[in-house]
């Protein structure tokens, strides 16, 4: 009950650089865990996967991904994505 939820980011790779206007943040968590990407609640499949499209600005974009389980334990990851 005291452990933080599983949060694995599979995309984008760390320090990802793109010429696109959007990036897909994909990953996996535990069933029943809420995922929030940049303060927006994201749909999590029954298998625990999620996929959220994030709009990018030119330059370095910070993306925050947070998982919250039913016991209100949190795990947070920050990503940096550079849009050129």
C-alpha positions in Angstrom: 0.0 0.0 0.0 2.9 2.3 0.5 4.8 1.8 -2.8 4.5 4.3 -5.7 2.8 3.1 -8.9 4.6 1.7 -11.8 5.3 4.3 -14.5 7.3 3.4 -17.6 7.7 5.9 -20.4 8.3 4.0 -23.7 8.1 7.1 -26.0 9.6 9.6 -26.6 13.2 8.6 -25.9 15.1 10.8 -23.4 16.2 14.1 -24.9 14.2 13.5 -28.1 14.5 16.0 -30.9 11.9 16.3 -33.6 10.7 18.6 -36.4 7.1 17.7 -35.7 4.5 20.0 -34.0 3.3 17.1 -31.8 4.8 14.2 -29.9 3.1 11.0 -28.6 3.8 10.2 -25.0 3.4 6.5 -24.6 3.9 4.2 -21.6 2.7 1.6 -19.2 1.4 1.7 -15.6 -0.6 -0.6 -13.4 -4.3 -1.3 -13.9 -6.5 1.2 -12.1 -3.8 3.9 -11.9 -4.5 7.5 -13.2 -2.0 9.0 -15.5 -1.7 12.8 -15.9 0.4 14.3 -18.8 1.0 18.1 -18.4 -1.9 18.4 -16.0 -4.3 16.6 -18.4 -5.8 13.2 -17.3 -5.0 10.6 -19.9 -6.9 7.4 -20.8 -5.3 4.2 -19.5 -6.4 0.9 -21.2 -7.4 -2.1 -19.0 -3.9 -3.4 -19.8 -2.3 -0.3 -18.3 -1.0 1.3 -21.5 -1.5 5.0 -22.3 -0.8 7.3 -25.3 -1.2 11.1 -25.2 -0.5 13.5 -28.0 1.3 16.7 -26.7 1.6 19.9 -28.8 5.1 21.3 -29.0 6.5 24.8 -29.1 9.8 25.5 -30.9 12.7 24.9 -28.5 12.9 22.7 -25.5 9.6 21.4 -24.1 9.2 20.0 -20.7 6.6 17.2 -20.4 5.5 16.0 -17.0 4.0 12.6 -16.6 2.5 11.6 -13.3 0.9 8.3 -12.2 -1.4 8.2 -9.1 -2.7 4.9 -7.7 -5.9 4.4 -5.8 -3.9 4.9 -2.5 -2.9 8.4 -3.7 0.7 7.4 -4.1 2.4 9.2 -6.9 5.3 8.7 -9.3 6.4 11.6 -11.6 8.7 11.7 -14.6 9.9 14.7 -16.6 10.8 14.5 -20.2 12.6 17.0 -22.4 11.6 17.2 -26.1 13.2 19.6 -28.4 11.2 20.9 -31.4 13.2 22.4 -34.3 
